[in-house]
Structures are given as C-alpha cells and as structure tokens.
C-alpha cells in the first residue's frame, strides 16, 4: 500500500513539473514575441484589403511606442477584399475617430502596424473598426520608379552618344583655350584694378579731401563777410548813379549840357569840317602858308 502511494506521489510530481515546464515554455515564447499574457487590454478591429506580412503577435506602435499587438486575423470569405485584424491595445489608450492603421513592411519581410491618431474629439469605443492602409514607404516608391528608369535608359544612351560626339568636336578644345586666355586677361585686369585701388585711388581721395578743406576755408571766410554793410554800400552807390543819371537827363552840369544842347555839337562839327578843309588846302598849296630859304638872304 505504501509502495502504491509513493508511486502515485512520484507521478503527481512529474505531472506538476511537466505542467510547470509547459507554462514556462509558453511564457518564454510569448515573452520573446513581445506578448505579456498578464496584461489586460481593449480590442479594436482594422479593415484591410491586404495585410501583407501581418500575423498574430505582430506589434502595434504609436510614434514608435508599442501600445499593443495583433491578437487575431479574420478573413472575410464572403468578400475576398476584406481582411480584419484584431488588435489588443493598452486599456489606457484613447483613440479618436478618424484614426488610421498603417502596415509597415521591413526589409526582412516582417510587418508591423503603426496607428495614426485622428484629431476628432469623439473617442472610439472598444470593438470599433478603423480603416487600414498599406504604408508604401521608400521601397515601394523605388519599385515604381524602376519601370520609368528602364524606359529612360535608351534616351540616356542616345544622350551619352551625342555628348561624346560633342566633346570630340575640335571646337570644344578651341573654346576651352579661348576661355583660358580670357581667364588670363581677367587676371591681368584684376591686378590692374588692385593697383588702382591700392595707389591711384587713395591719392585721388586725398586730393579730394584737400579740395574739400579749401572749400571749407572759403566757406568760412564767406561766412565772416558783413553782408549787411556790403548791401548798404551797394544801395548808396546805386542812389548816386541814379542822381547822376537824373542830372544828365535834365541837362545839369557840363556833361548834361553836352548831352542836351545841340548847338555845341553843331559848332564842333563845323569846326571839324573847317579844319579838314584847311588841311586839304595846306596839302595842295603849301606855298601859300610857308616861306623859307635854305641859304637865307644876304644883307645889302
């Protein structure tokens, strides 16, 4: 009887240890998958037309932070374009309406889900369904570009052939030589400009400064002139000139009489005419006016 009891006890312990081992293996498998079986969460659903590489235990992220995992994948056999993914999310998460689930496919083929939260003030309830999309990413864009690049290759080939023929043209070499000569001339011109900037222009600036100083001196001298006194003198001179002009117009004084009396002008004119006639007669008949002898007369 004791022997049977000991056998039963050994078998019981073996069974308990086996169960413990199975539970430990299960916990380790879920741990390495990133699933915490002791955590509680709320279930939400996402409708996809293609889930890519999404499987059970695929992680769910928001801004790179893990908030849950995929707990089940449900295929709609009545509508082949609908696949529902069940997500078990952290019960602290509040997901607004308009949120979208994006599938991200990595280089090694594994896929994850990223949630893009909406901006609505209305919060979704557990069990609600949101829209799902494939996040194309850079790899899909590169894949779409490959056919375009393939179509462009013949054109690129013809462009390269044209470019080679253009570069082989002797005119290119002559143009390069002309550019080198032009560059040398530009360097010479730059040196001349540097010489002007270093020598001639400073001298010219100094002369301009000297001229400016002279102008300032002249301006200071002009500022010292008594303009009121000068204007008074000019007014007195103008008054005197006006008095002289009035006297001449009225015939006052000798100069006024000369200007206003015609008889003096006529007498002077007649005298000049008589003098002219006298000089002409003197030239024509000099003996009438002059008597002289070279030797003189002897006294008797």
VOGU-3710 file (C-alpha; in Angstrom, 3 decimals, decimal comma):
1> xxxxxxxxxx> 0,000/0,000/0,000  2,837/2,308/0,837  4,513/1,365/-2,431  1,445/2,389/-4,445  1,247/5,666/-2,530  4,858/6,527/-3,279  4,376/5,701/-6,945  1,302/7,938/-7,122  3,183/10,773/-5,440  6,063/10,490/-7,893
11> xxxxxxxxxx> 3,731/10,559/-10,875  1,899/13,558/-9,411  5,128/15,491/-9,075  6,149/14,537/-12,589  2,818/15,837/-13,913  3,087/19,066/-11,946  6,623/19,626/-13,149  5,530/18,939/-16,740  2,724/21,460/-16,485  5,098/23,990/-14,975
21> xxxxxxxxxx> 7,592/23,342/-17,811  4,876/23,779/-20,456  3,687/27,012/-18,831  7,274/28,260/-18,621  7,891/27,473/-22,311  4,630/29,212/-23,251  5,517/32,261/-21,225  9,001/32,375/-22,722  7,632/32,070/-26,269  5,177/34,915/-25,688
31> xxxxxxxxxx> 7,865/36,936/-23,953  10,159/36,683/-26,953  7,211/37,568/-29,172  6,614/40,665/-27,083  3,291/39,476/-25,623  2,516/39,929/-21,973  -0,271/37,440/-21,167  -0,821/39,028/-17,777  -1,606/42,440/-19,214  -5,163/43,495/-19,919
41> xxxxxxxxxx> -6,244/45,435/-22,997  -9,102/46,532/-25,210  -9,889/45,012/-28,583  -10,164/47,132/-31,712  -10,521/45,998/-35,317  -8,912/47,202/-38,531  -10,260/46,520/-42,019  -7,583/45,896/-44,676  -7,704/44,832/-48,304  -4,201/43,346/-47,964
51> xxxxxxxxxx> -2,430/42,674/-44,673  0,991/41,920/-46,159  3,045/40,014/-43,597  0,834/40,760/-40,583  0,374/37,740/-38,315  -0,739/37,094/-34,766  1,532/38,807/-32,221  2,620/41,486/-34,759  3,322/44,598/-32,673  1,282/47,804/-32,839
61> xxxxxxxxxx> 3,052/51,172/-32,394  2,137/54,825/-31,964  5,013/57,207/-32,727  7,456/54,334/-32,222  5,987/53,315/-28,817  4,449/49,854/-28,524  0,824/50,053/-27,368  -0,351/46,526/-28,167  -0,218/43,616/-30,586  -2,295/41,745/-33,141
71> xxxxxxxxxx> -4,382/39,136/-31,345  -6,195/37,621/-34,338  -6,552/37,817/-38,123  -10,033/37,238/-39,578  -10,518/36,646/-43,293  -13,902/37,549/-44,812  -14,713/34,693/-47,170  -17,851/36,433/-48,411  -15,820/39,453/-49,553  -12,259/38,464/-50,564
81> xxxxxxxxxx> -11,103/42,114/-50,460  -11,727/42,402/-46,721  -9,374/41,128/-44,028  -9,989/42,144/-40,412  -7,187/42,402/-37,931  -7,987/42,237/-34,243  -5,718/44,430/-32,098  -5,333/44,121/-28,348  -4,340/47,629/-27,226  -3,401/49,145/-23,895
91> xxxxxxxxxx> -6,564/49,956/-21,940  -5,168/53,435/-21,203  -5,189/54,303/-24,904  -7,892/56,703/-26,117  -8,232/56,510/-29,906  -10,149/59,377/-31,610  -12,374/58,966/-34,647  -10,536/59,276/-37,959  -7,566/57,227/-36,747  -5,871/55,059/-39,367
101> xxxxxxxxxx> -3,782/51,887/-39,076  -0,767/51,680/-41,397  1,090/48,471/-42,236  4,870/48,930/-42,334  6,902/46,237/-44,080  10,574/45,927/-43,116  13,481/44,779/-45,261  13,461/41,238/-43,824  9,762/40,776/-44,570  8,285/41,251/-41,083
111> xxxxxxxxxx> 5,443/43,730/-40,775  4,198/45,995/-38,024  1,192/48,254/-37,568  1,504/51,961/-36,832  -1,503/53,926/-35,616  -2,009/57,477/-36,895  -4,403/59,040/-34,407  -7,165/61,318/-35,658  -7,903/64,833/-34,413  -11,561/64,369/-33,539
121> xxxxxxxxxx> -12,867/64,967/-30,027  -15,007/61,833/-30,276  -13,284/58,761/-28,779  -13,732/55,305/-30,304  -15,083/52,554/-28,101  -13,558/49,073/-27,736  -14,794/46,824/-30,525  -14,990/49,658/-33,100  -13,408/49,260/-36,540  -10,981/51,724/-38,139
131> xxxxxxxxxx> -9,569/51,987/-41,644  -6,335/50,234/-42,559  -3,826/51,113/-45,268  -0,520/49,911/-46,608  2,357/52,288/-45,903  4,159/52,165/-49,240  7,380/53,764/-47,965  10,566/54,389/-49,908  10,936/50,793/-51,149  7,608/50,808/-52,997
141> xxxxxxxxxx> 8,369/54,248/-54,427  11,701/52,913/-55,664  9,901/49,932/-57,166  7,538/52,247/-59,022  10,491/54,226/-60,336  12,266/51,181/-61,820  9,980/50,900/-64,924  10,360/54,618/-65,552  14,140/54,336/-65,279  14,102/51,346/-67,647
151> xxxxxxxxxx> 12,123/53,366/-70,180  14,612/56,224/-69,878  17,724/54,093/-70,494  17,552/54,234/-74,345  17,208/58,018/-74,191  20,140/58,217/-71,786  22,201/56,072/-74,158  21,477/58,414/-77,100  22,254/61,435/-74,897  25,622/59,930/-73,921
161> xxxxxxxxxx> 26,454/59,224/-77,582  25,607/62,826/-78,509  27,644/64,087/-75,578  30,677/62,042/-76,629  30,447/63,312/-80,200  30,123/66,878/-78,927  33,166/66,518/-76,673  35,169/65,093/-79,577  34,494/68,224/-81,654  37,707/70,320/-82,101
171> xxxxxxxxxx> 35,668/73,458/-81,482  35,355/72,414/-77,837  39,145/72,444/-77,421  39,435/75,846/-79,088  36,663/77,168/-76,871  38,494/75,867/-73,811  41,682/77,589/-74,986  39,768/80,829/-75,527  38,322/80,557/-72,059  41,820/80,058/-70,623
181> xxxxxxxxxx> 43,068/83,163/-72,492  40,077/85,144/-71,297  40,763/83,997/-67,754  44,387/85,173/-68,047  43,223/88,572/-69,332  40,746/88,815/-66,480  43,551/88,065/-64,022  45,672/90,854/-65,564  42,734/93,258/-65,389  42,162/92,280/-61,782
191> xxxxxxxxxx> 45,796/93,047/-60,970  45,496/96,474/-62,627  42,343/97,185/-60,673  44,079/96,161/-57,484  46,927/98,559/-58,334  44,434/101,372/-58,881  42,700/100,604/-55,633  45,970/100,483/-53,720  47,785/103,518/-55,252  45,916/105,883/-57,567
201> xxxxxxxxxx> 42,538/105,948/-55,896  43,931/106,752/-52,401  45,924/109,667/-53,933  42,809/110,949/-55,686  40,846/110,625/-52,472  43,486/112,642/-50,625  43,286/115,396/-53,279  39,520/115,432/-53,000  39,890/115,783/-49,242  42,303/118,705/-49,726
211> xxxxxxxxxx> 39,870/120,403/-52,138  37,103/119,870/-49,629  39,243/121,501/-46,932  39,888/124,511/-49,209  36,198/124,821/-49,910  35,506/124,727/-46,208  38,049/127,535/-45,667  36,469/129,658/-48,423  33,056/128,961/-46,973  34,250/130,016/-43,524
221> xxxxxxxxxx> 35,712/133,230/-44,984  32,491/133,974/-46,804  30,575/133,441/-43,623  32,667/136,151/-41,958  31,747/138,810/-44,563  29,405/141,577/-43,300  26,705/141,233/-45,928  24,550/143,970/-44,402  27,361/146,521/-44,743  28,087/145,406/-48,305
231> xxxxxxxxxx> 24,433/145,708/-49,276  24,274/149,199/-47,699  27,278/150,320/-49,751  25,709/148,966/-52,916  22,480/150,830/-52,185  24,385/154,131/-51,694  26,293/153,580/-54,962  23,063/152,861/-56,833  21,498/156,049/-55,387  24,496/158,122/-56,574
241> xxxxxxxxxx> 24,321/156,593/-60,033  20,616/157,349/-60,151  21,248/161,035/-59,192  23,936/161,390/-61,892  21,630/159,863/-64,477  18,812/162,225/-63,486  21,149/165,259/-63,712  22,357/164,211/-67,167  18,789/163,765/-68,352  17,873/167,248/-67,024
251> xxxxxxxxxx> 20,870/168,914/-68,715  22,543/169,930/-65,465  26,291/170,493/-65,446  28,759/170,375/-68,317  28,108/166,773/-69,198  24,348/167,418/-69,093  24,607/170,408/-71,382  26,793/168,438/-73,804  24,121/165,743/-73,918  21,113/168,119/-74,191
261> xxxxxxxxxx> 22,466/171,198/-76,196  22,656/170,520/-79,978  24,370/173,870/-80,783  27,643/172,783/-79,231  27,552/169,607/-81,285  26,918/171,657/-84,475  29,732/174,095/-83,697  32,146/171,238/-83,061  31,006/169,631/-86,280  31,521/172,838/-88,294
271> xxxxxxxxxx> 34,967/173,375/-86,714  35,965/169,841/-87,647  34,831/170,362/-91,230  36,786/173,686/-91,467  39,889/172,023/-90,077  39,549/169,270/-92,614  39,293/171,753/-95,497  42,269/173,705/-94,160  44,412/170,567/-94,007  43,462/169,604/-97,544
281> xxxxxxxxxx> 44,295/173,110/-98,855  47,596/173,032/-96,949  48,482/169,769/-98,632  47,583/171,091/-102,090  49,070/174,677/-101,765  51,777/174,618/-99,134  53,463/177,797/-100,549  50,561/179,920/-99,543  51,288/179,327/-95,888  55,045/178,554/-95,582
291> xxxxxxxxxx> 58,015/180,727/-96,938  61,608/179,655/-96,230  65,091/179,763/-97,882  67,874/177,274/-97,408  70,697/179,791/-97,545  68,850/182,836/-96,447  69,193/186,372/-97,913  72,377/188,458/-97,865  72,334/191,846/-96,240  72,888/194,656/-98,617
//
